[in-house]
């Protein structure tokens, strides 16, 4: 990280989290030197990040929060996190979809936000293993009636997870028989070593089937997913075409990911390049 006194608090804190995760811990005096801010500013940032549960304060610095790789937060618990980032990502990702496309949306709060952005795209066929995503389209049809160009939604069936995704053999068999132009994939974690991962073994297998059935794969993930590793990996970065993320992802992480796939940062120049399909 280079010194920059003009960083916004949100950007500065994202850099701090990245440094803590990458190095396994960092001291206050190191952060003040690298960020070019006062000890008091760094300590306030660490207090705020500790309250959010993304790191743990220790004497003289901070370390990552130790969380079991099998821990899977529920949909409601995740839905209130990084709301602005998820909305920005959803708007940018929606611009990748052409009318009439066959797309798939995995489970997750970011794909849920994306579904709401896709309601006005005509003649979509939407395959999803997310109860929440399916409800977005069904609720819109109940409210406005069966309008011309409304999406056709295929819900896979399966066993429901804490994040309201449907997984298991029933979902896997349904997905294996389908082929779609574009997959939008929410993830629990993304890293260079582990690729895309989830704490749920059954969900990992269902996600593998989704990736295999898609012509193109787009991961929608905010910056807090970087460096997180769940119990089971289900895809390497090389299997992904595009990552749509937010401006909180540090420049160093962007550069590392860009060696493997296209990185599209919501709200920055280049996120309106037109459609992928």
Backbone as CSV, one residue per row, in Angstrom:
resi,resn,N_x,N_y,N_z,CA_x,CA_y,CA_z,C_x,C_y,C_z
1,UNK,0.835,-1.197,0.000,0.000,0.000,0.000,0.871,1.248,0.000
2,UNK,0.540,2.222,-0.802,1.307,3.461,-0.829,0.620,4.498,0.037
3,UNK,1.390,5.461,0.515,0.841,6.503,1.370,-0.126,7.365,0.568
4,UNK,-1.255,7.674,1.172,-2.251,8.516,0.518,-3.158,9.106,1.585
5,UNK,-2.960,10.388,1.892,-3.739,11.031,2.936,-5.143,11.356,2.486
6,UNK,-5.428,11.227,1.203,-6.734,11.622,0.678,-7.696,10.445,0.509
7,UNK,-7.309,9.255,0.978,-8.202,8.109,0.870,-9.459,8.329,1.698
8,UNK,-10.601,7.933,1.155,-11.829,7.940,1.927,-11.745,6.870,3.000
9,UNK,-12.516,7.061,4.082,-12.466,6.106,5.198,-12.774,4.692,4.726
10,UNK,-13.762,4.538,3.833,-14.144,3.208,3.353,-13.009,2.559,2.571
11,UNK,-12.319,3.340,1.737,-11.197,2.805,0.969,-10.038,2.441,1.887
12,UNK,-9.776,3.314,2.864,-8.680,3.079,3.800,-8.919,1.797,4.601
13,UNK,-10.155,1.611,5.034,-10.471,0.422,5.830,-10.405,-0.848,4.996
14,UNK,-10.782,-0.746,3.719,-10.661,-1.906,2.838,-9.196,-2.306,2.679
15,UNK,-8.315,-1.313,2.579,-6.881,-1.581,2.475,-6.351,-2.232,3.750
16,UNK,-6.861,-1.775,4.899,-6.440,-2.351,6.178,-6.850,-3.819,6.263
17,UNK,-8.093,-4.109,5.891,-8.589,-5.495,5.933,-7.764,-6.380,5.006
18,UNK,-7.463,-5.880,3.811,-6.672,-6.660,2.862,-5.289,-6.951,3.427
19,UNK,-4.690,-5.955,4.050,-3.353,-6.137,4.616,-3.370,-7.155,5.753
20,UNK,-4.400,-7.086,6.603,-4.513,-8.025,7.723,-4.698,-9.444,7.209
21,UNK,-5.553,-9.626,6.229,-5.803,-10.965,5.695,-4.581,-11.515,4.969
22,UNK,-3.917,-10.654,4.215,-2.777,-11.096,3.410,-1.587,-11.480,4.272
23,UNK,-1.369,-10.699,5.354,-0.177,-10.907,6.176,-0.467,-11.686,7.458
24,UNK,-1.751,-11.870,7.776,-2.103,-12.574,9.004,-2.033,-11.706,10.240
25,UNK,-1.882,-10.413,10.059,-1.817,-9.475,11.178,-0.985,-8.263,10.808
26,UNK,-1.231,-7.137,11.477,-0.496,-5.916,11.169,-0.489,-5.017,12.399
27,UNK,0.559,-4.212,12.554,0.685,-3.318,13.699,0.220,-1.918,13.325
28,UNK,-0.206,-1.173,14.351,-0.720,0.188,14.134,0.342,1.066,13.495
29,UNK,1.577,0.994,13.990,2.614,1.880,13.455,2.929,1.582,11.986
30,UNK,2.757,0.306,11.568,2.952,-0.028,10.159,1.859,0.603,9.294
31,UNK,0.622,0.575,9.802,-0.490,1.150,9.049,-0.386,2.671,8.961
32,UNK,0.043,3.315,10.024,0.172,4.777,9.977,1.214,5.186,8.946
33,UNK,2.290,4.415,8.852,3.347,4.733,7.894,2.880,4.482,6.455
34,UNK,2.195,3.366,6.227,1.791,3.011,4.867,0.611,3.833,4.370
35,UNK,-0.269,4.228,5.276,-1.446,5.002,4.881,-1.223,6.509,4.978
36,UNK,-0.172,6.911,5.694,0.106,8.337,5.824,-0.913,9.072,6.668
37,UNK,-1.444,8.379,7.703,-2.425,9.004,8.602,-1.947,8.839,10.037
38,UNK,-2.676,9.438,10.968,-2.260,9.426,12.369,-2.607,8.109,13.056
39,UNK,-1.946,7.876,14.212,-2.278,6.709,15.030,-3.758,6.713,15.402
40,UNK,-4.281,7.888,15.734,-5.676,7.994,16.155,-6.624,7.568,15.036
41,UNK,-6.316,7.969,13.803,-7.159,7.587,12.665,-7.141,6.078,12.460
42,UNK,-5.961,5.475,12.530,-5.850,4.030,12.361,-6.611,3.303,13.466
43,UNK,-6.484,3.780,14.704,-7.169,3.110,15.820,-8.690,3.223,15.676
44,UNK,-9.165,4.361,15.173,-10.603,4.500,14.922,-11.056,3.529,13.832
45,UNK,-10.225,3.398,12.797,-10.547,2.449,11.724,-10.600,1.021,12.266
46,UNK,-9.636,0.660,13.091,-9.614,-0.692,13.658,-10.813,-0.931,14.559
47,UNK,-11.198,0.075,15.323,-12.393,-0.049,16.167,-13.630,-0.313,15.311
48,UNK,-13.762,0.449,14.220,-14.924,0.301,13.345,-14.940,-1.076,12.687
49,UNK,-13.787,-1.532,12.230,-13.703,-2.837,11.578,-13.931,-3.978,12.561
50,UNK,-13.478,-3.801,13.792,-13.722,-4.824,14.820,-15.216,-4.917,15.137
51,UNK,-15.909,-3.768,15.175,-17.359,-3.785,15.421,-18.098,-4.495,14.296
52,UNK,-17.569,-4.393,13.070,-18.183,-5.082,11.924,-17.855,-6.573,11.910
53,UNK,-16.893,-6.976,12.746,-16.540,-8.387,12.828,-15.610,-8.879,11.752
54,UNK,-14.927,-7.950,11.042,-14.061,-8.380,9.938,-12.601,-8.549,10.371
55,UNK,-12.255,-8.065,11.554,-10.937,-8.324,12.113,-11.036,-8.264,13.633
56,UNK,-9.965,-8.662,14.295,-9.923,-8.646,15.757,-8.779,-7.749,16.216
57,UNK,-9.090,-6.800,17.091,-8.040,-5.939,17.635,-7.224,-6.689,18.674
58,UNK,-5.916,-6.498,18.607,-5.018,-7.026,19.626,-4.112,-5.879,20.063
59,UNK,-3.329,-6.116,21.113,-2.445,-5.059,21.603,-1.475,-4.625,20.506
60,UNK,-1.587,-3.354,20.102,-0.658,-2.798,19.124,-1.033,-3.008,17.681
61,UNK,-2.186,-3.665,17.414,-2.531,-3.900,16.013,-3.819,-4.685,15.848
62,UNK,-3.848,-5.548,14.810,-5.052,-6.325,14.510,-4.677,-7.621,13.818
63,UNK,-5.537,-8.638,13.963,-5.352,-9.936,13.311,-6.681,-10.344,12.686
64,UNK,-6.665,-11.314,11.757,-7.927,-11.756,11.154,-8.837,-12.422,12.173
65,UNK,-10.128,-12.356,11.927,-11.093,-13.087,12.747,-10.976,-14.564,12.402
66,UNK,-10.845,-15.389,13.413,-10.761,-16.830,13.188,-12.181,-17.376,13.107
67,UNK,-12.565,-17.816,11.904,-13.916,-18.333,11.668,-13.816,-19.711,11.045
68,UNK,-14.608,-20.628,11.536,-14.566,-21.989,11.000,-14.882,-21.977,9.512
69,UNK,-14.151,-22.801,8.761,-14.370,-22.842,7.314,-15.719,-23.452,6.956
70,UNK,-16.385,-24.054,7.957,-17.701,-24.642,7.719,-18.833,-23.702,8.129
71,UNK,-18.504,-22.538,8.660,-19.550,-21.609,9.113,-20.269,-21.003,7.915
72,UNK,-21.591,-21.103,7.912,-22.389,-20.584,6.809,-23.465,-19.649,7.360
73,UNK,-23.299,-18.330,7.222,-24.318,-17.397,7.706,-25.619,-17.551,6.919
74,UNK,-26.740,-17.265,7.561,-28.023,-17.318,6.886,-28.223,-16.124,5.967
75,UNK,-29.266,-16.198,5.131,-29.534,-15.139,4.160,-29.761,-13.802,4.858
76,UNK,-30.550,-13.783,5.914,-30.861,-12.532,6.596,-29.615,-11.898,7.193
77,UNK,-28.736,-12.742,7.742,-27.506,-12.221,8.346,-26.618,-11.557,7.304
78,UNK,-26.584,-12.114,6.081,-25.725,-11.568,5.032,-26.364,-10.409,4.279
79,UNK,-27.694,-10.341,4.306,-28.384,-9.360,3.460,-28.131,-7.919,3.893
80,UNK,-27.771,-7.695,5.152,-27.532,-6.333,5.615,-26.098,-5.865,5.456
81,UNK,-25.215,-6.712,4.910,-23.794,-6.380,4.780,-23.488,-5.805,3.400
82,UNK,-22.678,-4.742,3.366,-22.183,-4.157,2.105,-23.313,-3.870,1.115
83,UNK,-24.387,-3.255,1.606,-25.567,-3.027,0.763,-25.253,-2.159,-0.453
84,UNK,-24.544,-1.059,-0.240,-24.227,-0.161,-1.352,-23.385,-0.870,-2.398
85,UNK,-22.386,-1.623,-1.943,-21.519,-2.353,-2.863,-22.324,-3.360,-3.677
86,UNK,-23.230,-4.083,-3.020,-24.018,-5.098,-3.729,-24.930,-4.464,-4.777
87,UNK,-25.510,-3.323,-4.443,-26.376,-2.639,-5.409,-25.571,-2.142,-6.608
88,UNK,-24.375,-1.601,-6.355,-23.509,-1.145,-7.452,-23.108,-2.320,-8.343
89,UNK,-22.734,-3.427,-7.710,-22.336,-4.615,-8.461,-23.506,-5.131,-9.288
90,UNK,-24.696,-5.138,-8.710,-25.875,-5.639,-9.417,-26.173,-4.803,-10.657
91,UNK,-26.063,-3.490,-10.540,-26.326,-2.618,-11.697,-25.307,-2.860,-12.803
92,UNK,-24.036,-3.002,-12.420,-22.991,-3.234,-13.426,-23.162,-4.602,-14.083
93,UNK,-23.488,-5.612,-13.288,-23.652,-6.963,-13.829,-24.859,-7.042,-14.756
94,UNK,-25.930,-6.326,-14.434,-27.147,-6.369,-15.259,-26.877,-5.880,-16.670
95,UNK,-25.895,-4.988,-16.829,-25.576,-4.466,-18.160,-24.899,-5.508,-19.044
96,UNK,-24.519,-6.636,-18.473,-23.909,-7.704,-19.254,-24.950,-8.620,-19.901
97,UNK,-26.222,-8.392,-19.602,-27.286,-9.301,-20.047,-28.045,-8.714,-21.227
98,UNK,-28.181,-9.501,-22.274,-28.939,-9.099,-23.459,-30.362,-9.642,-23.384
99,UNK,-31.334,-8.931,-23.956,-32.702,-9.454,-24.037,-32.723,-10.820,-24.718
100,UNK,-33.557,-11.698,-24.207,-33.713,-13.013,-24.808,-32.688,-14.043,-24.389
101,UNK,-31.770,-13.691,-23.493,-30.712,-14.617,-23.096,-31.241,-15.681,-22.130
102,UNK,-30.562,-16.805,-22.109,-30.785,-17.833,-21.093,-29.670,-17.682,-20.062
103,UNK,-30.030,-17.318,-18.847,-29.039,-17.057,-17.815,-29.331,-17.909,-16.588
104,UNK,-28.321,-18.042,-15.736,-28.495,-18.731,-14.461,-28.019,-17.816,-13.348
105,UNK,-28.727,-17.846,-12.230,-28.355,-17.088,-11.040,-28.233,-18.056,-9.876
106,UNK,-27.080,-18.103,-9.252,-26.908,-18.953,-8.075,-27.528,-18.268,-6.862
107,UNK,-27.468,-18.938,-5.728,-27.955,-18.335,-4.504,-27.020,-17.244,-4.002
108,UNK,-27.541,-16.401,-3.118,-26.714,-15.361,-2.516,-27.400,-14.015,-2.496
109,UNK,-26.932,-13.130,-1.644,-27.556,-11.816,-1.509,-27.185,-10.886,-2.657
110,UNK,-26.031,-11.091,-3.279,-25.659,-10.238,-4.414,-26.429,-10.647,-5.665
111,UNK,-26.620,-11.949,-5.878,-27.440,-12.388,-7.012,-28.906,-11.997,-6.794
112,UNK,-29.326,-11.939,-5.546,-30.676,-11.470,-5.217,-30.842,-10.013,-5.642
113,UNK,-29.830,-9.185,-5.355,-29.860,-7.783,-5.787,-29.835,-7.691,-7.304
114,UNK,-29.084,-8.565,-7.959,-29.022,-8.581,-9.416,-30.376,-8.935,-10.020
115,UNK,-31.068,-9.893,-9.429,-32.377,-10.295,-9.948,-33.325,-9.102,-10.042
116,UNK,-33.259,-8.221,-9.056,-34.132,-7.042,-9.059,-33.782,-6.087,-10.198
117,UNK,-32.507,-6.072,-10.588,-32.077,-5.219,-11.701,-32.462,-5.802,-13.059
118,UNK,-32.778,-7.088,-13.096,-33.062,-7.761,-14.361,-34.543,-7.816,-14.708
119,UNK,-35.377,-7.281,-13.858,-36.825,-7.390,-14.072,-37.281,-6.731,-15.370
120,UNK,-36.575,-5.690,-15.802,-36.992,-4.971,-17.013,-36.293,-5.462,-18.281
121,UNK,-35.432,-6.465,-18.161,-34.790,-7.035,-19.357,-35.759,-8.040,-19.964
122,UNK,-36.196,-7.837,-21.203,-37.268,-8.672,-21.760,-36.810,-10.063,-22.201
123,UNK,-37.757,-10.992,-22.094,-37.649,-12.332,-22.691,-36.493,-13.168,-22.152
124,UNK,-36.160,-12.983,-20.883,-35.110,-13.803,-20.290,-35.647,-15.180,-19.900
125,UNK,-34.794,-16.175,-19.994,-35.033,-17.460,-19.338,-34.046,-17.537,-18.189
126,UNK,-34.572,-17.661,-16.971,-33.738,-17.601,-15.771,-33.773,-18.949,-15.058
127,UNK,-32.619,-19.592,-14.972,-32.463,-20.818,-14.196,-31.846,-20.430,-12.858
128,UNK,-32.423,-20.889,-11.767,-31.865,-20.537,-10.462,-32.095,-21.651,-9.453
129,UNK,-31.166,-21.793,-8.525,-31.356,-22.694,-7.391,-31.580,-21.889,-6.119
130,UNK,-31.989,-20.620,-6.286,-32.230,-19.726,-5.159,-33.719,-19.442,-5.012
131,UNK,-34.270,-19.796,-3.880,-35.677,-19.499,-3.595,-35.903,-17.995,-3.610
132,UNK,-34.969,-17.255,-3.059,-35.106,-15.795,-2.982,-35.096,-15.156,-4.374
133,UNK,-34.207,-15.619,-5.231,-34.129,-15.077,-6.590,-35.408,-15.375,-7.349
134,UNK,-35.887,-16.598,-7.255,-37.136,-16.954,-7.936,-38.286,-16.087,-7.450
135,UNK,-38.318,-15.811,-6.151,-39.392,-14.986,-5.578,-39.390,-13.565,-6.144
136,UNK,-38.206,-13.037,-6.481,-38.138,-11.692,-7.058,-38.955,-11.636,-8.340
137,UNK,-38.741,-12.606,-9.210,-39.450,-12.626,-10.497,-40.927,-12.975,-10.321
138,UNK,-41.230,-13.934,-9.467,-42.623,-14.325,-9.263,-43.420,-13.195,-8.617
139,UNK,-42.816,-12.492,-7.655,-43.510,-11.370,-7.013,-43.800,-10.250,-7.997
140,UNK,-42.851,-9.990,-8.892,-43.060,-8.950,-9.896,-44.217,-9.318,-10.817
141,UNK,-44.335,-10.584,-11.160,-45.427,-11.019,-12.027,-46.776,-10.946,-11.308
142,UNK,-46.777,-11.267,-10.017,-48.027,-11.175,-9.255,-48.485,-9.730,-9.132
143,UNK,-47.515,-8.819,-9.014,-47.843,-7.408,-8.833,-48.308,-6.751,-10.121
144,UNK,-47.602,-7.032,-11.213,-47.888,-6.353,-12.482,-48.660,-7.203,-13.474
145,UNK,-48.921,-8.470,-13.121,-49.594,-9.356,-14.053,-48.609,-9.967,-15.029
146,UNK,-49.071,-10.879,-15.839,-48.216,-11.569,-16.807,-47.971,-10.665,-18.018
147,UNK,-46.985,-9.757,-17.878,-46.721,-8.800,-18.945,-45.916,-9.459,-20.056
148,UNK,-46.013,-8.882,-21.238,-45.256,-9.388,-22.376,-43.762,-9.202,-22.123
149,UNK,-42.985,-10.232,-22.396,-41.538,-10.151,-22.199,-41.085,-10.509,-20.804
150,UNK,-42.008,-10.906,-19.912,-41.615,-11.282,-18.549,-40.740,-12.529,-18.575
151,UNK,-39.855,-12.627,-17.632,-38.903,-13.735,-17.586,-39.603,-15.064,-17.341
152,UNK,-39.074,-16.103,-17.975,-39.468,-17.473,-17.669,-38.477,-18.013,-16.645
153,UNK,-38.971,-18.453,-15.499,-38.092,-18.839,-14.395,-38.146,-20.348,-14.178
154,UNK,-36.983,-20.979,-14.134,-36.861,-22.406,-13.851,-36.176,-22.552,-12.490
155,UNK,-36.922,-23.038,-11.488,-36.366,-23.263,-10.147,-35.975,-24.732,-10.036
156,UNK,-34.740,-24.999,-9.646,-34.191,-26.351,-9.779,-34.820,-27.372,-8.844
157,UNK,-35.252,-26.966,-7.665,-35.604,-27.942,-6.644,-34.357,-28.384,-5.894
158,UNK,-34.543,-29.131,-4.800,-33.414,-29.584,-4.009,-33.620,-29.329,-2.532
159,UNK,-32.564,-29.488,-1.756,-32.592,-29.305,-0.309,-32.146,-27.890,0.022
160,UNK,-32.885,-27.224,0.893,-32.637,-25.808,1.178,-31.484,-25.625,2.166
161,UNK,-30.576,-24.678,1.866,-29.453,-24.360,2.738,-29.800,-23.159,3.617
162,UNK,-28.943,-22.814,4.609,-29.193,-21.616,5.415,-29.272,-20.329,4.592
163,UNK,-28.623,-20.304,3.411,-28.667,-19.112,2.559,-29.800,-19.187,1.535
164,UNK,-30.741,-20.115,1.760,-31.930,-20.261,0.908,-31.602,-20.675,-0.525
165,UNK,-30.530,-21.439,-0.686,-30.224,-22.060,-1.972,-30.720,-23.501,-1.946
166,UNK,-31.044,-24.027,-3.122,-31.468,-25.416,-3.248,-30.307,-26.222,-3.809
167,UNK,-29.900,-27.264,-3.088,-28.712,-28.030,-3.468,-29.016,-29.522,-3.364
168,UNK,-28.034,-30.337,-3.717,-28.189,-31.774,-3.595,-28.496,-32.443,-4.925
169,UNK,-28.726,-33.765,-4.916,-28.888,-34.537,-6.162,-30.005,-34.047,-7.069
170,UNK,-31.132,-33.617,-6.498,-32.239,-33.147,-7.331,-31.823,-31.897,-8.111
171,UNK,-31.210,-30.935,-7.409,-30.735,-29.716,-8.077,-29.652,-30.051,-9.093
172,UNK,-28.726,-30.921,-8.719,-27.611,-31.264,-9.607,-28.103,-31.896,-10.910
173,UNK,-29.083,-32.801,-10.794,-29.603,-33.478,-11.982,-30.330,-32.496,-12.894
174,UNK,-31.102,-31.582,-12.300,-31.822,-30.591,-13.107,-30.848,-29.689,-13.859
175,UNK,-29.805,-29.234,-13.190,-28.838,-28.315,-13.802,-28.041,-29.017,-14.898
176,UNK,-27.687,-30.281,-14.662,-26.864,-31.020,-15.624,-27.544,-31.165,-16.982
177,UNK,-28.879,-31.104,-16.995,-29.618,-31.265,-18.252,-29.834,-29.950,-18.990
178,UNK,-29.337,-28.842,-18.420,-29.587,-27.522,-18.989,-28.292,-26.888,-19.494
179,UNK,-28.455,-25.896,-20.359,-27.314,-25.138,-20.880,-27.736,-23.680,-20.943
180,UNK,-26.919,-22.788,-20.422,-27.265,-21.371,-20.430,-26.094,-20.519,-20.906
181,UNK,-26.458,-19.336,-21.417,-25.464,-18.437,-22.004,-24.520,-17.864,-20.951
182,UNK,-25.088,-17.528,-19.806,-24.339,-16.749,-18.821,-24.752,-17.157,-17.421
183,UNK,-23.782,-17.439,-16.578,-24.018,-17.762,-15.168,-23.520,-16.623,-14.295
184,UNK,-24.381,-16.134,-13.405,-23.979,-15.170,-12.386,-23.873,-15.927,-11.070
185,UNK,-22.689,-15.907,-10.512,-22.373,-16.761,-9.383,-21.988,-15.927,-8.164
186,UNK,-22.741,-16.084,-7.083,-22.337,-15.505,-5.813,-21.412,-16.471,-5.095
187,UNK,-20.473,-15.950,-4.307,-19.507,-16.830,-3.643,-19.365,-16.458,-2.174
188,UNK,-18.985,-17.456,-1.385,-18.650,-17.218,0.021,-17.257,-16.624,0.130
189,UNK,-16.354,-17.127,-0.721,-14.982,-16.640,-0.686,-14.296,-16.809,-2.020
190,UNK,-13.274,-15.986,-2.244,-12.483,-16.057,-3.478,-11.028,-15.757,-3.126
191,UNK,-10.125,-16.600,-3.609,-8.696,-16.389,-3.354,-7.893,-16.997,-4.484
192,UNK,-6.630,-16.598,-4.592,-5.770,-17.133,-5.647,-5.567,-18.630,-5.478
193,UNK,-5.346,-19.061,-4.241,-5.009,-20.458,-3.989,-6.232,-21.368,-4.057
194,UNK,-7.330,-20.965,-3.413,-8.503,-21.833,-3.305,-9.531,-21.589,-4.396
195,UNK,-9.378,-20.524,-5.161,-10.370,-20.187,-6.173,-11.672,-19.765,-5.534
196,UNK,-12.799,-20.311,-6.016,-14.117,-20.012,-5.450,-14.464,-21.106,-4.442
197,UNK,-14.971,-20.698,-3.283,-15.236,-21.697,-2.252,-16.499,-21.375,-1.461
198,UNK,-16.998,-22.404,-0.779,-18.202,-22.308,0.033,-18.035,-23.207,1.247
199,UNK,-18.700,-22.899,2.377,-18.620,-23.791,3.542,-19.531,-25.000,3.439
200,UNK,-20.382,-25.060,2.402,-21.391,-26.114,2.282,-20.975,-27.098,1.179
201,UNK,-20.727,-28.357,1.550,-20.243,-29.341,0.589,-21.245,-29.602,-0.534
202,UNK,-22.520,-29.702,-0.183,-23.536,-29.955,-1.206,-23.666,-28.763,-2.155
203,UNK,-23.557,-27.553,-1.610,-23.631,-26.366,-2.456,-22.434,-26.303,-3.407
204,UNK,-21.274,-26.745,-2.936,-20.091,-26.761,-3.789,-20.336,-27.629,-5.020
205,UNK,-20.940,-28.805,-4.827,-21.200,-29.693,-5.957,-22.228,-29.083,-6.908
206,UNK,-23.267,-28.462,-6.362,-24.273,-27.811,-7.211,-23.653,-26.666,-7.995
207,UNK,-22.775,-25.909,-7.363,-22.098,-24.812,-8.068,-21.187,-25.336,-9.174
208,UNK,-20.565,-26.482,-8.941,-19.750,-27.085,-10.004,-20.608,-27.399,-11.222
209,UNK,-21.815,-27.911,-10.988,-22.723,-28.223,-12.094,-23.133,-26.941,-12.818
210,UNK,-23.383,-25.886,-12.078,-23.733,-24.607,-12.701,-22.609,-24.113,-13.602
211,UNK,-21.385,-24.161,-13.108,-20.231,-23.701,-13.887,-20.085,-24.542,-15.154
212,UNK,-20.251,-25.847,-15.016,-20.089,-26.755,-16.164,-21.142,-26.505,-17.240
213,UNK,-22.340,-26.066,-16.839,-23.443,-25.876,-17.789,-23.465,-24.491,-18.428
214,UNK,-22.561,-23.613,-18.033,-22.585,-22.239,-18.526,-21.560,-21.992,-19.619
215,UNK,-21.974,-21.218,-20.613,-21.039,-20.820,-21.664,-20.059,-19.784,-21.128
216,UNK,-20.539,-18.878,-20.274,-19.673,-17.874,-19.650,-20.036,-17.765,-18.185
217,UNK,-19.027,-17.521,-17.348,-19.214,-17.460,-15.896,-18.822,-16.082,-15.379
218,UNK,-19.749,-15.432,-14.687,-19.498,-14.128,-14.077,-19.691,-14.252,-12.568
219,UNK,-18.647,-13.951,-11.811,-18.749,-13.945,-10.350,-19.107,-12.534,-9.893
220,UNK,-20.125,-12.439,-9.045,-20.510,-11.150,-8.463,-20.170,-11.201,-6.976
221,UNK,-19.184,-10.425,-6.562,-18.685,-10.515,-5.184,-18.087,-9.191,-4.743
222,UNK,-18.489,-8.705,-3.582,-17.907,-7.470,-3.065,-16.515,-7.748,-2.487
223,UNK,-15.809,-6.679,-2.145,-14.404,-6.790,-1.765,-14.165,-7.624,-0.513
224,UNK,-15.173,-7.765,0.362,-14.965,-8.508,1.600,-14.822,-10.003,1.362
225,UNK,-15.171,-10.486,0.154,-15.045,-11.922,-0.140,-13.609,-12.302,-0.510
226,UNK,-12.789,-11.295,-0.824,-11.412,-11.562,-1.230,-10.599,-12.084,-0.051
227,UNK,-9.899,-13.174,-0.255,-9.073,-13.755,0.791,-9.811,-14.702,1.712
228,UNK,-11.126,-14.843,1.536,-11.927,-15.752,2.360,-11.916,-17.136,1.715
229,UNK,-11.723,-18.176,2.532,-11.684,-19.548,2.028,-12.675,-20.408,2.811
230,UNK,-13.655,-20.977,2.111,-14.599,-21.894,2.731,-14.080,-23.319,2.704
231,UNK,-14.867,-24.234,3.240,-14.444,-25.625,3.359,-14.156,-26.274,2.014
232,UNK,-14.988,-25.968,1.012,-14.879,-26.683,-0.260,-14.721,-25.734,-1.442
233,UNK,-13.672,-25.954,-2.236,-13.496,-25.200,-3.481,-14.315,-25.861,-4.580
234,UNK,-14.895,-25.041,-5.474,-15.698,-25.619,-6.546,-15.312,-25.107,-7.930
235,UNK,-14.429,-24.116,-8.007,-13.965,-23.644,-9.316,-12.658,-22.890,-9.137
236,UNK,-11.776,-23.023,-10.116,-10.536,-22.246,-10.144,-10.816,-20.906,-10.800
237,UNK,-9.976,-19.933,-10.546,-10.158,-18.609,-11.144,-10.140,-18.694,-12.667
238,UNK,-9.392,-19.638,-13.217,-9.306,-19.779,-14.669,-10.630,-20.224,-15.292
239,UNK,-11.555,-20.724,-14.495,-12.863,-21.136,-15.007,-13.860,-19.978,-15.042
240,UNK,-13.438,-18.817,-14.559,-14.295,-17.633,-14.504,-13.900,-16.677,-15.626
241,UNK,-14.895,-16.083,-16.273,-14.620,-15.106,-17.321,-14.487,-13.694,-16.772
242,UNK,-15.380,-13.331,-15.845,-15.419,-11.957,-15.337,-15.746,-11.947,-13.850
243,UNK,-15.064,-11.091,-13.103,-15.435,-10.777,-11.727,-15.998,-9.376,-11.704
244,UNK,-17.225,-9.215,-11.226,-17.810,-7.889,-11.013,-17.737,-7.621,-9.523
245,UNK,-17.003,-6.580,-9.140,-16.785,-6.279,-7.734,-16.957,-4.787,-7.507
246,UNK,-16.597,-4.302,-6.318,-16.770,-2.885,-5.995,-15.415,-2.218,-5.785
247,UNK,-15.459,-0.901,-5.624,-14.222,-0.118,-5.546,-13.428,-0.376,-4.275
248,UNK,-14.010,-1.101,-3.312,-13.283,-1.413,-2.083,-12.193,-2.449,-2.262
249,UNK,-12.179,-3.144,-3.409,-11.128,-4.145,-3.644,-9.803,-3.438,-3.895
250,UNK,-8.786,-3.701,-3.075,-7.510,-3.001,-3.214,-6.856,-3.222,-4.573
251,UNK,-6.054,-2.251,-4.992,-5.405,-2.305,-6.302,-4.518,-3.533,-6.450
252,UNK,-3.842,-3.929,-5.383,-2.965,-5.093,-5.462,-3.767,-6.363,-5.745
253,UNK,-4.914,-6.482,-5.091,-5.774,-7.650,-5.323,-6.314,-7.646,-6.751
254,UNK,-6.692,-6.470,-7.237,-7.193,-6.370,-8.623,-6.138,-6.856,-9.608
255,UNK,-4.910,-6.433,-9.367,-3.830,-6.817,-10.276,-3.606,-8.320,-10.264
256,UNK,-3.654,-8.915,-9.079,-3.445,-10.366,-8.973,-4.560,-11.132,-9.677
257,UNK,-5.811,-10.705,-9.458,-6.950,-11.395,-10.072,-6.941,-11.211,-11.578
258,UNK,-6.545,-10.010,-12.025,-6.566,-9.702,-13.463,-5.639,-10.585,-14.280
259,UNK,-4.699,-11.245,-13.625,-3.824,-12.184,-14.337,-4.583,-13.440,-14.769
260,UNK,-5.764,-13.657,-14.167,-6.527,-14.876,-14.430,-7.847,-14.619,-15.150
261,UNK,-8.435,-13.440,-14.971,-9.754,-13.162,-15.532,-9.975,-11.659,-15.613
262,UNK,-11.060,-11.263,-16.283,-11.416,-9.849,-16.405,-12.013,-9.357,-15.088
263,UNK,-11.562,-8.208,-14.622,-12.109,-7.599,-13.409,-12.880,-6.345,-13.798
264,UNK,-14.148,-6.309,-13.451,-15.022,-5.175,-13.743,-15.405,-4.539,-12.421
265,UNK,-14.978,-3.301,-12.186,-15.232,-2.618,-10.920,-16.439,-1.694,-11.078
266,UNK,-17.489,-1.973,-10.368,-18.729,-1.211,-10.472,-18.494,0.249,-10.115
267,UNK,-19.012,1.128,-10.957,-18.910,2.550,-10.693,-17.660,3.202,-11.236
268,UNK,-16.743,2.404,-11.790,-15.524,2.961,-12.356,-15.591,2.894,-13.890
269,UNK,-14.812,3.728,-14.585,-14.799,3.678,-16.051,-14.520,2.261,-16.540
270,UNK,-15.317,1.816,-17.503,-15.139,0.471,-18.032,-16.226,-0.485,-17.615
271,UNK,-17.105,-0.075,-16.654,-18.173,-0.993,-16.243,-19.400,-0.865,-17.133
272,UNK,-19.291,-0.059,-18.200,-20.393,0.088,-19.145,-19.931,-0.284,-20.551
273,UNK,-19.133,-1.330,-20.631,-18.553,-1.727,-21.913,-19.546,-2.370,-22.873
274,UNK,-20.750,-2.557,-22.425,-21.736,-3.236,-23.274,-21.963,-4.643,-22.787
275,UNK,-22.703,-5.421,-23.527,-23.101,-6.721,-23.090,-22.102,-7.791,-23.490
276,UNK,-22.091,-8.872,-22.713,-21.227,-10.013,-22.986,-21.850,-10.983,-23.972
277,UNK,-23.161,-10.978,-24.076,-23.831,-11.984,-24.906,-24.844,-11.325,-25.780
